[in-house]
């Protein structure tokens, strides 16, 4: 599905479609979790009656449906935070150093490498593209 996409903007439509499909399953999932895990019972005819037990069951199901995905995102982002620097160094061993990147703003303004620093590869790409 996503194998042929080369640019980030090519991924926008499939990712929004996936997001909408996953979001559409949330309402039935909350109902299933509320009825199976927290004992919600009743019919649509009972919907008008204010029952604290039903409210607690729905609130608990909503909490589960929010906290579990948030926890998964937290774990994934924490893992990326921990492994990204080493992974980037391994993937791009010849990338521009911090000193080279410091002159990017100067290069974009047409002032050269900035404070006498030599231009790095990243700076040259920015100057050549006219950004």
N, CA, C and O of each residue as an XYZ file, in Angstrom:
524
protein
N       0.815     -1.193      0.000
C       0.000      0.000      0.000
C       0.856      1.254      0.000
O       0.607      2.177     -0.776
N       1.875      1.296      0.874
C       2.693      2.486      0.977
C       4.050      2.307      0.305
O       4.891      3.202      0.390
N       4.285      1.185     -0.356
C       5.588      0.885     -0.922
C       5.993      1.804     -2.050
O       7.180      2.102     -2.179
N       5.067      2.273     -2.878
C       5.412      3.092     -4.026
C       5.523      4.570     -3.724
O       5.944      5.339     -4.588
N       5.162      4.988     -2.534
C       5.189      6.417     -2.205
C       6.612      6.844     -1.916
O       7.303      6.237     -1.099
N       7.044      7.896     -2.595
C       8.400      8.349     -2.410
C       8.505      9.631     -1.610
O       9.502      9.844     -0.920
N       7.514     10.479     -1.684
C       7.563     11.768     -0.985
C       6.554     11.758      0.151
O       5.546     11.053      0.090
N       6.831     12.549      1.199
C       5.895     12.581      2.330
C       4.489     13.012      1.925
O       3.512     12.510      2.481
N       4.367     13.928      0.971
C       3.020     14.370      0.596
C       2.249     13.272     -0.137
O       1.020     13.317     -0.194
N       2.962     12.274     -0.706
C       2.293     11.139     -1.338
C       1.634     10.231     -0.307
O       0.754      9.439     -0.646
N       2.053     10.342      0.946
C       1.506      9.502      2.008
C       0.286     10.113      2.679
O      -0.371      9.444      3.476
N      -0.028     11.350      2.382
C      -1.086     12.051      3.096
C      -2.438     11.361      2.938
O      -3.106     11.081      3.933
N      -2.844     11.088      1.719
C      -4.163     10.477      1.500
C      -4.283      9.081      2.109
O      -5.271      8.813      2.793
N      -3.319      8.177      1.893
C      -3.458      6.856      2.518
C      -3.458      6.923      4.037
O      -4.194      6.181      4.688
N      -2.642      7.805      4.614
C      -2.609      7.891      6.070
C      -3.889      8.495      6.635
O      -4.363      8.060      7.684
N      -4.456      9.492      5.953
C      -5.734     10.045      6.409
C      -6.860      9.027      6.262
O      -7.768      8.976      7.092
N      -6.801      8.229      5.222
C      -7.786      7.164      5.037
C      -7.671      6.131      6.159
O      -8.676      5.698      6.722
N      -6.446      5.747      6.473
C      -6.223      4.791      7.559
C      -6.684      5.370      8.890
O      -7.301      4.670      9.692
N      -6.387      6.644      9.128
C      -6.810      7.299     10.361
C      -8.334      7.314     10.476
O      -8.876      7.037     11.546
N      -9.022      7.632      9.392
C     -10.485      7.646      9.415
C     -11.076      6.269      9.648
O     -12.067      6.123     10.364
N     -10.462      5.255      9.038
C     -10.963      3.887      9.225
C     -10.780      3.424     10.665
O     -11.671      2.792     11.233
N      -9.637      3.732     11.253
C      -9.395      3.348     12.645
C     -10.326      4.127     13.575
O     -10.864      3.560     14.526
N     -10.521      5.413     13.309
C     -11.387      6.239     14.152
C     -12.850      5.777     14.077
O     -13.591      5.883     15.054
N     -13.253      5.269     12.921
C     -14.639      4.811     12.776
C     -14.921      3.566     13.613
O     -16.077      3.283     13.927
N     -13.894      2.834     13.971
C     -14.095      1.636     14.801
C     -14.158      1.974     16.285
O     -14.472      1.103     17.095
N     -13.867      3.215     16.660
C     -13.800      3.573     18.078
C     -15.151      3.468     18.775
O     -15.223      2.934     19.882
N     -16.210      3.956     18.167
C     -17.522      3.939     18.823
C     -18.009      2.522     19.098
O     -18.399      2.228     20.227
N     -17.999      1.627     18.096
C     -18.412      0.257     18.418
C     -17.482     -0.417     19.421
O     -17.926     -1.217     20.244
N     -16.190     -0.094     19.353
C     -15.237     -0.699     20.281
C     -15.520     -0.276     21.715
O     -15.434     -1.094     22.630
N     -15.857      0.995     21.921
C     -16.215      1.463     23.264
C     -17.447      0.712     23.763
O     -17.500      0.311     24.925
N     -18.425      0.523     22.902
C     -19.628     -0.209     23.305
C     -19.343     -1.655     23.661
O     -19.872     -2.164     24.649
N     -18.519     -2.322     22.877
C     -18.170     -3.720     23.150
C     -17.400     -3.827     24.458
O     -17.685     -4.698     25.279
N     -16.425     -2.943     24.655
C     -15.648     -2.982     25.899
C     -16.538     -2.666     27.098
O     -16.412     -3.303     28.144
N     -17.434     -1.692     26.960
C     -18.329     -1.346     28.067
C     -19.244     -2.509     28.424
O     -19.501     -2.750     29.604
N     -19.738     -3.231     27.427
C     -20.660     -4.338     27.731
C     -19.936     -5.590     28.212
O     -20.426     -6.270     29.113
N     -18.792     -5.906     27.635
C     -18.111     -7.160     28.009
C     -17.225     -7.022     29.237
O     -17.170     -7.941     30.054
N     -16.538     -5.909     29.389
C     -15.604     -5.769     30.500
C     -16.220     -5.088     31.714
O     -15.863     -5.400     32.850
N     -17.144     -4.158     31.481
C     -17.656     -3.354     32.586
C     -19.142     -3.561     32.859
O     -19.725     -2.840     33.668
N     -19.759     -4.530     32.200
C     -21.115     -4.928     32.510
C     -22.220     -4.009     32.048
O     -23.296     -4.009     32.646
N     -22.001     -3.224     31.008
C     -23.059     -2.373     30.472
C     -24.120     -3.253     29.830
O     -23.811     -4.142     29.036
N     -25.358     -2.996     30.180
C     -26.454     -3.755     29.566
C     -27.622     -2.815     29.335
O     -27.694     -1.739     29.928
N     -28.523     -3.223     28.480
C     -29.692     -2.404     28.195
C     -29.940     -2.309     26.706
O     -29.201     -2.868     25.895
N     -31.004     -1.583     26.360
C     -31.378     -1.397     24.966
C     -31.479      0.098     24.681
O     -31.265      0.930     25.562
N     -31.807      0.418     23.437
C     -31.987      1.825     23.078
C     -33.164      2.447     23.820
O     -33.165      3.653     24.067
N     -34.150      1.659     24.173
C     -35.299      2.176     24.910
C     -34.893      2.655     26.300
O     -35.527      3.542     26.872
N     -33.824      2.056     26.839
C     -33.341      2.451     28.170
C     -32.385      3.637     28.116
O     -31.909      4.086     29.159
N     -32.099      4.144     26.943
C     -31.068      5.177     26.785
C     -31.436      6.476     27.483
O     -30.539      7.203     27.911
N     -32.690      6.793     27.614
C     -33.093      8.042     28.248
C     -32.966      8.017     29.755
O     -32.876      9.075     30.378
N     -32.955      6.840     30.359
C     -32.875      6.733     31.815
C     -31.452      7.006     32.287
O     -30.488      6.470     31.741
N     -31.339      7.847     33.309
C     -30.023      8.161     33.864
C     -29.647      7.093     34.880
O     -30.216      7.030     35.970
N     -28.692      6.262     34.517
C     -28.250      5.184     35.394
C     -26.761      5.374     35.657
O     -25.960      5.309     34.724
N     -26.379      5.606     36.901
C     -24.967      5.829     37.201
C     -24.076      4.643     36.830
O     -22.916      4.833     36.462
N     -24.605      3.429     36.924
C     -23.797      2.259     36.563
C     -23.468      2.243     35.073
O     -22.361      1.880     34.676
N     -24.441      2.639     34.254
C     -24.190      2.714     32.807
C     -23.163      3.803     32.490
O     -22.296      3.623     31.635
N     -23.273      4.930     33.190
C     -22.329      6.028     32.969
C     -20.914      5.621     33.360
O     -19.957      5.955     32.662
N     -20.776      4.905     34.464
C     -19.453      4.455     34.903
C     -18.893      3.441     33.915
O     -17.699      3.480     33.616
N     -19.718      2.537     33.400
C     -19.256      1.548     32.430
C     -18.789      2.214     31.143
O     -17.745      1.849     30.602
N     -19.548      3.186     30.648
C     -19.140      3.900     29.429
C     -17.887      4.743     29.665
O     -16.999      4.792     28.813
N     -17.818      5.402     30.817
C     -16.629      6.213     31.121
C     -15.390      5.332     31.228
O     -14.318      5.711     30.757
N     -15.524      4.176     31.835
C     -14.389      3.260     31.957
C     -13.952      2.741     30.594
O     -12.757      2.620     30.325
N     -14.921      2.434     29.732
C     -14.586      1.961     28.388
C     -13.894      3.050     27.575
O     -12.939      2.779     26.847
N     -14.385      4.294     27.706
C     -13.719      5.410     27.029
C     -12.298      5.606     27.541
O     -11.384      5.884     26.764
N     -12.117      5.460     28.835
C     -10.785      5.582     29.414
C      -9.848      4.522     28.851
O      -8.704      4.821     28.508
N     -10.323      3.294     28.755
C      -9.507      2.215     28.189
C      -9.163      2.524     26.736
O      -8.022      2.343     26.313
N     -10.150      2.991     25.973
C      -9.923      3.265     24.545
C      -9.030      4.474     24.310
O      -8.509      4.642     23.208
N      -8.845      5.306     25.301
C      -7.927      6.444     25.164
C      -6.539      6.123     25.724
O      -5.527      6.395     25.079
N      -6.498      5.549     26.917
C      -5.221      5.350     27.603
C      -4.361      4.275     26.932
O      -3.141      4.422     26.865
N      -4.965      3.216     26.445
C      -4.172      2.146     25.823
C      -3.445      2.651     24.569
O      -2.239      2.429     24.462
N      -4.111      3.320     23.611
C      -3.362      3.851     22.471
C      -2.348      4.928     22.857
O      -1.261      4.988     22.282
N      -2.691      5.776     23.823
C      -1.737      6.797     24.270
C      -0.491      6.144     24.858
O       0.628      6.598     24.620
N      -0.689      5.082     25.623
C       0.451      4.373     26.209
C       1.316      3.756     25.122
O       2.544      3.805     25.203
N       0.691      3.180     24.110
C       1.454      2.607     23.003
C       2.246      3.694     22.278
O       3.402      3.477     21.915
N       1.640      4.851     22.067
C       2.355      5.973     21.436
C       3.510      6.434     22.306
O       4.594      6.714     21.794
N       3.300      6.518     23.606
C       4.369      6.937     24.507
C       5.550      5.983     24.425
O       6.697      6.422     24.340
N       5.282      4.697     24.449
C       6.356      3.709     24.369
C       7.083      3.812     23.027
O       8.312      3.751     22.981
N       6.333      3.967     21.943
C       6.953      4.066     20.622
C       7.800      5.330     20.503
O       8.923      5.272     20.002
N       7.278      6.471     20.957
C       8.049      7.715     20.874
C       9.278      7.673     21.776
O      10.332      8.190     21.406
N       9.154      7.071     22.943
C      10.305      6.954     23.829
C      11.375      6.075     23.195
O      12.565      6.378     23.276
N      10.947      4.983     22.563
C      11.910      4.114     21.883
C      12.596      4.867     20.742
O      13.810      4.754     20.572
N      11.833      5.631     19.960
C      12.430      6.413     18.879
C      13.387      7.468     19.426
O      14.446      7.709     18.848
N      13.020      8.084     20.522
C      13.879      9.087     21.149
C      15.207      8.476     21.560
O      16.252      9.117     21.444
N      15.173      7.236     22.042
C      16.386      6.583     22.505
C      17.251      6.061     21.357
O      18.477      6.138     21.437
N      16.642      5.534     20.292
C      17.440      4.884     19.246
C      17.718      5.773     18.038
O      18.605      5.448     17.249
N      17.001      6.877     17.860
C      17.159      7.682     16.650
C      18.565      8.254     16.469
O      19.106      8.146     15.369
N      19.187      8.856     17.486
C      20.514      9.438     17.254
C      21.534      8.416     16.744
O      22.263      8.691     15.791
N      21.588      7.249     17.369
C      22.539      6.230     16.927
C      22.171      5.702     15.546
O      23.050      5.432     14.729
N      20.891      5.556     15.287
C      20.440      5.066     13.988
C      20.777      6.070     12.887
O      21.172      5.676     11.790
N      20.624      7.350     13.170
C      20.948      8.381     12.181
C      22.438      8.402     11.892
O      22.844      8.520     10.737
N      23.271      8.287     12.951
C      24.719      8.266     12.738
C      25.135      7.056     11.908
O      26.040      7.154     11.079
N      24.489      5.930     12.123
C      24.807      4.713     11.375
C      24.355      4.831      9.918
O      25.043      4.353      9.016
N      23.210      5.462      9.684
C      22.670      5.559      8.330
C      23.398      6.616      7.507
O      23.620      6.419      6.312
N      23.773      7.735      8.125
C      24.423      8.828      7.404
C      25.737      9.176      8.094
O      25.812     10.194      8.783
N      26.766      8.365      7.928
C      28.014      8.640      8.648
C      28.725      9.891      8.155
O      29.537     10.460      8.885
N      28.440     10.334      6.933
C      29.124     11.497      6.380
C      28.224     12.724      6.339
O      28.444     13.627      5.532
N      27.216     12.763      7.199
C      26.321     13.923      7.186
C      27.047     15.138      7.748
O      28.117     15.024      8.346
N      26.452     16.278      7.546
C      27.070     17.526      7.990
C      27.181     17.559      9.505
O      26.299     17.079     10.216
N      28.273     18.130      9.986
C      28.464     18.246     11.421
C      27.665     19.432     11.947
O      27.079     20.194     11.178
N      27.650     19.574     13.252
C      26.911     20.662     13.866
C      27.506     22.000     13.441
O      26.761     22.957     13.226
N      28.822     22.092     13.316
C      29.456     23.331     12.877
C      29.044     23.707     11.470
O      28.846     24.887     11.178
N      28.910     22.719     10.588
C      28.485     22.996      9.225
C      27.034     23.454      9.186
O      26.673     24.335      8.405
N      26.213     22.854     10.026
C      24.793     23.204     10.025
C      24.546     24.579     10.632
O      23.511     25.192     10.370
N      25.486     25.073     11.443
C      25.301     26.388     12.054
C      25.296     27.483     11.004
O      24.710     28.542     11.229
N      25.933     27.256      9.863
C      25.976     28.265      8.821
C      24.824     28.191      7.849
O      24.797     28.955      6.884
N      23.869     27.301      8.062
C      22.748     27.166      7.133
C      21.942     28.447      7.003
O      21.559     28.830      5.897
N      21.682     29.109      8.118
C      20.888     30.332      8.065
C      21.635     31.409      7.281
O      21.035     32.135      6.489
N      22.941     31.510      7.504
C      23.728     32.488      6.764
C      23.749     32.162      5.282
O      23.664     33.061      4.445
N      23.863     30.877      4.951
C      23.904     30.475      3.547
C      22.573     30.754      2.867
O      22.534     31.143      1.700
N      21.492     30.556      3.593
C      20.184     30.808      3.009
C      19.992     32.296      2.737
O      19.279     32.675      1.808
N      20.627     33.136      3.548
C      20.542     34.578      3.336
C      21.539     35.079      2.302
O      21.537     36.259      1.954
N      22.396     34.177      1.809
C      23.381     34.555      0.810
C      24.644     35.145      1.399
O      25.389     35.831      0.699
N      24.903     34.887      2.691
C      26.072     35.460      3.337
C      27.214     34.451      3.453
O      28.154     34.675      4.216
N      27.149     33.370      2.726
C      28.236     32.405      2.763
C      28.101     31.432      3.904
O      26.999     31.199      4.402
N      29.217     30.860      4.326
C      29.230     29.831      5.359
C      29.075     30.365      6.756
O      28.818     29.583      7.672
N      29.216     31.649      6.968
C      29.018     32.226      8.286
C      30.259     32.136      9.153
O      30.788     31.039      9.335
N      30.736     33.226      9.686
C      31.877     33.347     10.586
C      33.103     32.566     10.105
O      33.821     31.989     10.920
N      33.345     32.542      8.819
C      34.542     31.919      8.285
C      34.522     30.405      8.285
O      35.540     29.782      7.983
N      33.405     29.802      8.611
C      33.334     28.342      8.594
C      33.245     27.860      7.159
O      32.605     28.501      6.326
N      33.882     26.738      6.865
C      33.718     26.192      5.514
C      32.303     25.662      5.329
O      31.655     25.215      6.276
N      31.858     25.721      4.124
C      30.517     25.222      3.833
C      30.537     23.702      3.796
O      31.415     23.087      3.192
N      29.557     23.118      4.451
C      29.407     21.663      4.416
C      28.518     21.263      3.257
O      27.998     22.113      2.535
N      28.349     19.967      3.084
C      27.536     19.451      1.980
C      26.091     19.933      2.092
O      25.487     20.309      1.088
N      25.532     19.925      3.301
C      24.145     20.354      3.493
C      23.988     21.829      3.150
O      22.986     22.228      2.556
N      24.970     22.636      3.522
C      24.909     24.061      3.223
C      24.962     24.289      1.718
O      24.236     25.137      1.200
N      25.804     23.551      1.012
C      25.911     23.712     -0.428
C      24.613     23.347     -1.127
O      24.232     23.991     -2.104
N      23.931     22.318     -0.635
C      22.650     21.938     -1.230
C      21.620     23.038     -1.048
O      20.824     23.305     -1.948
N      21.632     23.668      0.098
C      20.693     24.747      0.352
C      20.978     25.921     -0.568
O      20.046     26.519     -1.106
N      22.250     26.266     -0.762
C      22.618     27.402     -1.608
C      22.283     27.099     -3.050
O      21.754     27.965     -3.747
N      22.582     25.869     -3.532
C      22.327     25.518     -4.916
C      20.843     25.550     -5.250
O      20.461     25.939     -6.353
N      20.010     25.144     -4.308
C      18.567     25.118     -4.567
C      17.939     26.481     -4.410
O      16.777     26.671     -4.769
N      18.679     27.429     -3.885
C      18.162     28.784     -3.768
C      17.245     28.987     -2.582
O      16.401     29.883     -2.599
N      17.392     28.184     -1.569
C      16.544     28.350     -0.381
C      17.230     29.171      0.645
O      16.670     29.417      1.714
